[in-house]
Amino acid sequence: MTVAVAGLGVSGQAAARILAARGERVVVLEARRGERQLAAAAELAALGVEVRFGEPDEPPEGTSLVVTSPGWRPTHPCLTAAARAGIEVIGEVELAWRLRPDGAAPWLALTGTNGKTTAVRMLTSMLTAAGHKALAVGNVGTPIVEAVLGPHEVLAVELSSFQLHWSSSLAPRAAAVLNVAPDHLDWHGSMAEYARAKGRIFERAGTVVHNADDEAAAALAEPYGGQVSFTLGVPRPGQLGLVEDLLVDRAFVADPVGAAEELGTLADIRPLAPHNVANALAAAALARAHGVQAEAVRRGLAGFTPDPHRIATVATFGGVRYVDDSKATNPHAAAASLAAYPSIVWVAGGQLKGADIDDLVRRAAPRLRGAVLLGADRARIREALARHAANVPVVEVPGQDTGVMDRVVTEATRLAAPGDTVLLAPAGASLDMFDGYGARGEAFASAVHRLAGPEDGRLG
């Protein structure tokens, strides 16, 4: 059959290669004709894959299946034309599930508005500590369509709402929803559709794991049996949670009513913040659903190294801590970051992607000692601060050049006092000014180092 692959990104290229190797006729559709895309097209041409550049209004003639990338919205003319013609549209994750060979590695899958990558890497560390050949895939790491054909014993699968939207038959051994808050509403069209996409992860899961402290996540799990939940409180039977500084399992034990098992301590979690404890508990629940022993959970957690730009301390000087949480690209993530510190000069701004900022500002207001705003939607944050934190000094730094960050850090330092934290938790995406949240975090860290000077020995 002819398969149209929508998008020439990493997942699109992987799907095209696998399909071509199976003898399918593959046509890749790509709107951009840059240097990277032309190089990828040349590589695929050697495999017999045709790449067509331009904005297509409909699938190529003879197409019987469309494999789309997350970058293509459901409203794209090509995808809606495919639906009208009765052509199935799936994503790379769904394709990977269908291509699994006999005896393929089981999936332990998770999704959520925030914390997905951290939790899936924690999970992978736990599985590895237990002696399993495990790999983190999906929305992180190796394209899953390649991983399912590899020699792995278990896959830790991070799934975005985009990927779940285009998936219909996934049946993970266990699945978890970390949290659900408004995000990507410009892609999904509404909060209801966004939540519905997240909830698809539970439809055929063997074990359903959800965050008992997150109302929306709990609502998604409610229709399904076999539920396990996690909480930052003392766990009830069927839950993982905290007893003082201990991570405790009362779900995957022989007698959940009368017994519990220790999985680790708060000292094993880095960086230590409430939302990161929730990530650890979610990862532990998935690992336990796969039969991982408590000691391996603890060793995996203690040996886990966080990815950059996630509440990472950059430096401490003049009595002020500087923290990079550039990965906080939506209000829900920024709220979790702001909750981790008592006295904050907040560096915020970027592309809000249609998300409401008022609730975040209202809850954070008592912790704010100042705010420095940058990026495309900084005016919306300034207006929310005026409504809910009128006594907080606010500095706007205009401009779209990446050099703005030096001025931002200078202004934040001027507002900070000893004991404060200057926190980059933007609450928005970064592509208005940077190549990604990583580049934004690096710009922040570099600006902090330049301001501190090389003689300060307390730089992180």
Summary of the structure (lengths in Angstrom):
residues: 460
radius of gyration: 22.9
end to end distance: 54.8
largest distance: 67.2
contacts: 1677
relative contact order: 0.09
helix: 37%
strand: 22%
